[in-house]
Amino acid sequence: MTFQLVPLQRLERGYLQVMRVRAAIGWAILTALAAGADQFVQAQLGWPRGVVLGPVAGLGVFAVVFLVPGRWRRWGYAFTDRELHVARGWLTRVHTIVPVARVQHIDVSQGPLERGAGVATLRLHTAGTEGSLVTLPGISAARAGEIRDAIRARIDDAPW
């Protein structure tokens, strides 16, 4: 038995914007907390304004502008007739292969940000406990539907 490398496709570019908006919301909350902490240390300790707020805001901008696109580039997927490949990660690279025959349940979901960007999240539930949920975010809604329908057709054809 030989292992063949499957060329991976990138996630949709619209998902990069979804990731940026989500990161910006998280960093905005942290920045608001840092502004409160900044007021506190200025009033209580006499420190200059921006000692806490400046670094947090700067790190937030850096994360949204540079780190989020790096995370987006490290996702990839491929769908063959027999399996779905999902790869992600930089420091720890995870490549998950889901045989179509093991799929028990399929979800395609879109939140408001995903709908606006035209992307969806495909979730495959398989038999087993650890790793029984495989999530593929950031693919086009049409492609998610195609994969769902192809897997459902293979499941329907399988003898029980």
ChimeraX attribute file (.defattr): number of C-alpha atoms within 10 A of each C-alpha:
attribute: neighborCount
match mode: 1-to-1
recipient: residues
	/A:1	3
	/A:2	4
	/A:3	5
	/A:4	6
	/A:5	6
	/A:6	11
	/A:7	11
	/A:8	14
	/A:9	15
	/A:10	16
	/A:11	20
	/A:12	18
	/A:13	17
	/A:14	18
	/A:15	23
	/A:16	19
	/A:17	19
	/A:18	19
	/A:19	19
	/A:20	19
	/A:21	15
	/A:22	15
	/A:23	18
	/A:24	18
	/A:25	14
	/A:26	12
	/A:27	20
	/A:28	16
	/A:29	11
	/A:30	16
	/A:31	22
	/A:32	14
	/A:33	15
	/A:34	20
	/A:35	20
	/A:36	14
	/A:37	16
	/A:38	21
	/A:39	20
	/A:40	14
	/A:41	17
	/A:42	16
	/A:43	12
	/A:44	9
	/A:45	9
	/A:46	10
	/A:47	14
	/A:48	12
	/A:49	14
	/A:50	17
	/A:51	16
	/A:52	21
	/A:53	19
	/A:54	15
	/A:55	13
	/A:56	20
	/A:57	19
	/A:58	12
	/A:59	13
	/A:60	21
	/A:61	16
	/A:62	12
	/A:63	17
	/A:64	19
	/A:65	14
	/A:66	12
	/A:67	14
	/A:68	19
	/A:69	16
	/A:70	14
	/A:71	14
	/A:72	21
	/A:73	15
	/A:74	14
	/A:75	22
	/A:76	22
	/A:77	21
	/A:78	15
	/A:79	19
	/A:80	12
	/A:81	11
	/A:82	13
	/A:83	17
	/A:84	19
	/A:85	20
	/A:86	21
	/A:87	18
	/A:88	18
	/A:89	15
	/A:90	11
	/A:91	6
	/A:92	7
	/A:93	11
	/A:94	12
	/A:95	14
	/A:96	16
	/A:97	16
	/A:98	21
	/A:99	15
	/A:100	20
	/A:101	15
	/A:102	15
	/A:103	20
	/A:104	14
	/A:105	15
	/A:106	18
	/A:107	13
	/A:108	17
	/A:109	15
	/A:110	17
	/A:111	11
	/A:112	9
	/A:113	17
	/A:114	22
	/A:115	15
	/A:116	13
	/A:117	20
	/A:118	18
	/A:119	26
	/A:120	25
	/A:121	20
	/A:122	23
	/A:123	18
	/A:124	22
	/A:125	18
	/A:126	20
	/A:127	13
	/A:128	9
	/A:129	8
	/A:130	7
	/A:131	11
	/A:132	15
	/A:133	16
	/A:134	19
	/A:135	15
	/A:136	21
	/A:137	23
	/A:138	27
	/A:139	24
	/A:140	22
	/A:141	19
	/A:142	12
	/A:143	13
	/A:144	22
	/A:145	16
	/A:146	12
	/A:147	18
	/A:148	18
	/A:149	13
	/A:150	17
	/A:151	25
	/A:152	18
	/A:153	11
	/A:154	14
	/A:155	17
	/A:156	10
	/A:157	9
	/A:158	9
	/A:159	5
	/A:160	5
